Amino acid sequence: MPVCPGDIHTVPSMAASNEKPLTLLRRPQVEARTGLSRSAIYSKLHPNPKRPADYDPTFPRPVPIGVKAVGWLAHEVDGWIAAQVEKARKNRERNGKTQ
Protein backbone atom coordinates (compact mmCIF):
# COMPACT_ATOMS: atom_id res chain seq x y z
CA MET A 1 0.00 0.00 0.00
CA PRO A 2 1.53 3.39 -0.98
CA VAL A 3 2.07 5.91 1.78
CA CYS A 4 0.80 9.42 1.22
CA PRO A 5 1.98 12.35 3.38
CA GLY A 6 -1.57 12.89 4.70
CA ASP A 7 -2.14 9.28 5.70
CA ILE A 8 -2.57 8.25 9.31
CA HIS A 9 -1.03 4.89 9.99
CA THR A 10 -2.23 2.33 12.50
CA VAL A 11 0.05 -0.20 14.11
CA PRO A 12 -1.34 -3.35 15.70
CA SER A 13 -0.86 -3.42 19.46
CA MET A 14 1.10 -6.23 21.04
CA ALA A 15 -1.45 -6.40 23.85
CA ALA A 16 -4.89 -8.03 23.82
CA SER A 17 -6.67 -8.10 20.46
CA ASN A 18 -9.73 -6.30 21.86
CA GLU A 19 -7.74 -3.07 22.29
CA LYS A 20 -7.80 -0.36 19.65
CA PRO A 21 -4.74 -0.39 17.38
CA LEU A 22 -2.13 2.26 18.04
CA THR A 23 -2.26 5.13 15.58
CA LEU A 24 0.89 6.85 14.37
CA LEU A 25 0.80 10.44 13.20
CA ARG A 26 3.38 11.91 10.88
CA ARG A 27 4.71 15.40 11.52
CA PRO A 28 2.14 17.25 9.35
CA GLN A 29 -0.68 15.64 11.36
CA VAL A 30 1.06 16.58 14.64
CA GLU A 31 1.35 20.15 13.35
CA ALA A 32 -2.35 20.20 12.46
CA ARG A 33 -3.48 18.73 15.81
CA THR A 34 -1.28 20.90 18.01
CA GLY A 35 -1.16 24.10 15.98
CA LEU A 36 2.63 24.08 16.32
CA SER A 37 5.08 24.61 13.49
CA ARG A 38 7.76 22.10 12.57
CA SER A 39 10.45 24.12 14.35
CA ALA A 40 8.29 24.54 17.46
CA ILE A 41 7.73 20.78 17.65
CA TYR A 42 11.45 20.05 17.51
CA SER A 43 12.20 22.92 19.94
CA LYS A 44 9.93 21.22 22.46
CA LEU A 45 11.91 18.00 22.08
CA HIS A 46 15.46 19.34 22.54
CA PRO A 47 16.78 21.71 25.24
CA ASN A 48 18.40 24.86 23.90
CA PRO A 49 20.32 27.07 26.35
CA LYS A 50 19.50 30.13 24.24
CA ARG A 51 15.74 29.42 24.42
CA PRO A 52 15.13 27.35 27.57
CA ALA A 53 11.39 28.12 27.67
CA ASP A 54 10.82 26.31 24.35
CA TYR A 55 11.80 22.89 25.73
CA ASP A 56 8.89 20.84 27.06
CA PRO A 57 9.82 17.50 28.62
CA THR A 58 6.14 16.51 28.60
CA PHE A 59 5.85 16.75 24.81
CA PRO A 60 5.48 13.26 23.27
CA ARG A 61 8.64 11.73 21.87
CA PRO A 62 8.60 10.52 18.27
CA VAL A 63 8.84 6.80 17.51
CA PRO A 64 11.25 5.67 14.79
CA ILE A 65 9.32 3.94 12.00
CA GLY A 66 12.06 3.77 9.38
CA VAL A 67 15.62 4.77 8.67
CA LYS A 68 14.68 8.43 8.20
CA ALA A 69 11.08 8.44 9.37
CA VAL A 70 9.37 9.03 12.71
CA GLY A 71 5.80 9.14 13.91
CA TRP A 72 4.04 10.20 17.07
CA LEU A 73 1.49 8.06 18.90
CA ALA A 74 -1.87 9.76 18.47
CA HIS A 75 -3.02 9.05 22.02
CA GLU A 76 0.15 10.67 23.43
CA VAL A 77 -0.32 13.79 21.29
CA ASP A 78 -3.99 13.97 22.29
CA GLY A 79 -3.01 13.55 25.96
CA TRP A 80 -0.48 16.36 25.69
CA ILE A 81 -3.11 18.63 24.13
CA ALA A 82 -5.57 17.79 26.92
CA ALA A 83 -2.90 18.59 29.53
CA GLN A 84 -2.24 21.97 27.88
CA VAL A 85 -5.95 22.81 27.98
CA GLU A 86 -6.17 21.78 31.64
CA LYS A 87 -3.08 23.82 32.51
CA ALA A 88 -4.49 26.89 30.73
CA ARG A 89 -7.82 26.56 32.54
CA LYS A 90 -6.15 26.21 35.93
CA ASN A 91 -4.01 29.30 35.22
CA ARG A 92 -7.13 31.22 34.20
CA GLU A 93 -8.92 30.22 37.43
CA ARG A 94 -5.84 31.05 39.51
CA ASN A 95 -5.72 34.52 37.97
CA GLY A 96 -9.39 35.09 38.75
CA LYS A 97 -10.63 34.93 35.18
CA THR A 98 -13.61 32.67 34.57
CA GLN A 99 -15.89 32.33 31.58
C-alpha positions as CSV (number, residue, x, y, z in Angstrom):
1,M,0.0,0.0,0.0
2,P,1.5,3.4,-1.0
3,V,2.1,5.9,1.8
4,C,0.8,9.4,1.2
5,P,2.0,12.4,3.4
6,G,-1.6,12.9,4.7
7,D,-2.1,9.3,5.7
8,I,-2.6,8.3,9.3
9,H,-1.0,4.9,10.0
10,T,-2.2,2.3,12.5
11,V,0.0,-0.2,14.1
12,P,-1.3,-3.4,15.7
13,S,-0.9,-3.4,19.5
14,M,1.1,-6.2,21.0
15,A,-1.5,-6.4,23.9
16,A,-4.9,-8.0,23.8
17,S,-6.7,-8.1,20.5
18,N,-9.7,-6.3,21.9
19,E,-7.7,-3.1,22.3
20,K,-7.8,-0.4,19.6
21,P,-4.7,-0.4,17.4
22,L,-2.1,2.3,18.0
23,T,-2.3,5.1,15.6
24,L,0.9,6.8,14.4
25,L,0.8,10.4,13.2
26,R,3.4,11.9,10.9
27,R,4.7,15.4,11.5
28,P,2.1,17.3,9.4
29,Q,-0.7,15.6,11.4
30,V,1.1,16.6,14.6
31,E,1.4,20.2,13.3
32,A,-2.3,20.2,12.5
33,R,-3.5,18.7,15.8
34,T,-1.3,20.9,18.0
35,G,-1.2,24.1,16.0
36,L,2.6,24.1,16.3
37,S,5.1,24.6,13.5
38,R,7.8,22.1,12.6
39,S,10.4,24.1,14.3
40,A,8.3,24.5,17.5
41,I,7.7,20.8,17.7
42,Y,11.4,20.0,17.5
43,S,12.2,22.9,19.9
44,K,9.9,21.2,22.5
45,L,11.9,18.0,22.1
46,H,15.5,19.3,22.5
47,P,16.8,21.7,25.2
48,N,18.4,24.9,23.9
49,P,20.3,27.1,26.3
50,K,19.5,30.1,24.2
51,R,15.7,29.4,24.4
52,P,15.1,27.3,27.6
53,A,11.4,28.1,27.7
54,D,10.8,26.3,24.3
55,Y,11.8,22.9,25.7
56,D,8.9,20.8,27.1
57,P,9.8,17.5,28.6
58,T,6.1,16.5,28.6
59,F,5.8,16.7,24.8
60,P,5.5,13.3,23.3
61,R,8.6,11.7,21.9
62,P,8.6,10.5,18.3
63,V,8.8,6.8,17.5
64,P,11.3,5.7,14.8
65,I,9.3,3.9,12.0
66,G,12.1,3.8,9.4
67,V,15.6,4.8,8.7
68,K,14.7,8.4,8.2
69,A,11.1,8.4,9.4
70,V,9.4,9.0,12.7
71,G,5.8,9.1,13.9
72,W,4.0,10.2,17.1
73,L,1.5,8.1,18.9
74,A,-1.9,9.8,18.5
75,H,-3.0,9.1,22.0
76,E,0.2,10.7,23.4
77,V,-0.3,13.8,21.3
78,D,-4.0,14.0,22.3
79,G,-3.0,13.5,26.0
80,W,-0.5,16.4,25.7
81,I,-3.1,18.6,24.1
82,A,-5.6,17.8,26.9
83,A,-2.9,18.6,29.5
84,Q,-2.2,22.0,27.9
85,V,-6.0,22.8,28.0
86,E,-6.2,21.8,31.6
87,K,-3.1,23.8,32.5
88,A,-4.5,26.9,30.7
89,R,-7.8,26.6,32.5
90,K,-6.1,26.2,35.9
91,N,-4.0,29.3,35.2
92,R,-7.1,31.2,34.2
93,E,-8.9,30.2,37.4
94,R,-5.8,31.0,39.5
95,N,-5.7,34.5,38.0
96,G,-9.4,35.1,38.8
97,K,-10.6,34.9,35.2
98,T,-13.6,32.7,34.6
99,Q,-15.9,32.3,31.6
